[in-house]
């Protein structure tokens, strides 16, 4: 089973650079923890690809902000909306949907919601 690593920095106006999979793995490789080092050597710790999420980063950041998560958070192509929701709270989900102007299911990938958000915003601009 693969461990997917993610970081959730707090919202900070000075911090807006996304954390990449390469960054995360580099941080882990610097760990002094022998168990972490063993797991890296054995291929148990990997980071997921983030090409789709990175291509939609402006809209991913809007989702993160609506979910009250720092916009530099590491989001991979495997990250799902449920990862951003505390305790699968329906009221919280409706609040995030209202802020975004698009609906989503908890098992939607974040990049899918970001693409819908982009399309909705572009439709308004036209």
C-alpha positions in Angstrom: 0.0 0.0 0.0 1.3 3.4 -0.9 1.4 6.3 1.6 0.5 9.6 0.0 2.1 12.6 1.7 0.4 16.0 1.9 1.1 19.3 3.8 -1.5 21.7 4.8 0.1 25.0 5.7 -2.1 27.6 7.3 -3.5 30.5 5.2 -0.9 33.3 5.1 -0.8 36.2 2.7 3.0 35.9 2.4 2.7 32.2 1.5 1.2 31.3 -1.9 3.7 29.0 -3.5 2.3 25.5 -3.9 4.1 22.6 -2.3 5.1 20.1 -5.1 5.4 16.4 -4.8 9.2 16.8 -5.4 9.3 19.3 -2.5 7.5 16.9 -0.1 9.8 13.9 -1.0 12.9 16.1 -0.5 11.7 17.1 3.0 11.1 13.5 3.9 14.5 12.4 2.6 16.1 14.9 5.0 14.4 13.2 8.0 16.6 11.7 10.6 13.9 9.1 11.5 15.2 5.7 10.6 11.7 4.4 10.0 11.0 7.1 7.4 14.4 6.4 5.7 13.6 2.7 5.6 10.2 3.3 4.1 11.6 5.6 1.4 14.2 3.0 0.5 11.6 0.3 0.3 9.3 2.4 -1.9 6.6 2.6 0.7 6.5 6.4 0.8 5.7 8.0 -2.5 4.0 11.2 -3.6 1.2 11.2 -6.1 1.4 13.1 -9.4 -0.1 16.6 -9.4 -0.1 17.5 -13.1 -3.8 18.0 -13.4 -4.1 19.9 -10.1 -1.1 22.1 -10.9 -2.6 23.0 -14.3 -5.7 24.2 -12.6 -3.9 25.8 -9.6 -5.7 29.2 -9.6 -9.0 27.4 -9.2 -7.6 24.8 -6.8 -6.5 27.8 -4.7 -10.1 29.1 -4.7 -11.3 25.8 -3.5 -8.7 25.7 -0.7 -9.5 29.2 0.4 -13.3 28.4 0.4 -12.5 25.3 2.5 -10.4 27.5 4.9 -7.1 25.7 4.0 -3.8 27.5 3.1 -3.6 28.1 -0.7 0.0 26.6 -0.8 -1.3 23.2 0.4 0.0 20.2 -1.5 -2.8 18.8 -3.7 -2.2 15.8 -5.9 -4.3 14.4 -8.7 -5.6 11.9 -6.1 -6.8 14.5 -3.6 -10.5 14.5 -3.2 -13.0 17.0 -1.8 -13.6 14.7 1.2 -10.0 15.4 2.2 -10.9 19.1 2.7 -14.1 18.5 4.6 -14.1 18.1 8.4 -16.2 15.1 9.4 -18.3 15.0 6.1 -20.4 17.9 7.4 -23.3 18.6 5.1 -23.7 22.2 6.3 -20.0 22.9 5.8 -20.1 21.3 2.3 -23.1 23.6 1.4 -21.2 26.6 2.7 -18.1 25.8 0.6 -20.4 25.2 -2.5 -22.1 28.5 -1.9 -18.7 30.3 -1.8 -17.5 28.6 -5.0 -20.7 28.7 -6.9 -20.4 25.1 -8.0 -21.6 21.9 -6.3 -19.6 18.8 -5.7 -19.7 15.3 -4.2 -17.3 14.4 -1.5 -15.7 11.7 -3.8 -15.0 14.2 -6.6 -11.3 14.8 -7.3 -10.3 18.4 -6.4 -9.0 19.0 -9.9 -12.4 18.0 -11.3 -14.1 20.6 -9.2 -11.5 23.1 -10.1 -12.2 22.4 -13.8 -15.9 23.0 -13.2 -15.2 26.2 -11.3 -13.0 27.4 -14.2 -15.6 26.6 -16.7 -18.4 28.3 -14.7 -16.2 31.5 -14.3 -15.3 31.5 -17.9 -19.0 31.2 -18.9 -19.8 34.2 -16.8 -17.0 36.2 -18.5 -18.4 35.5 -21.9 
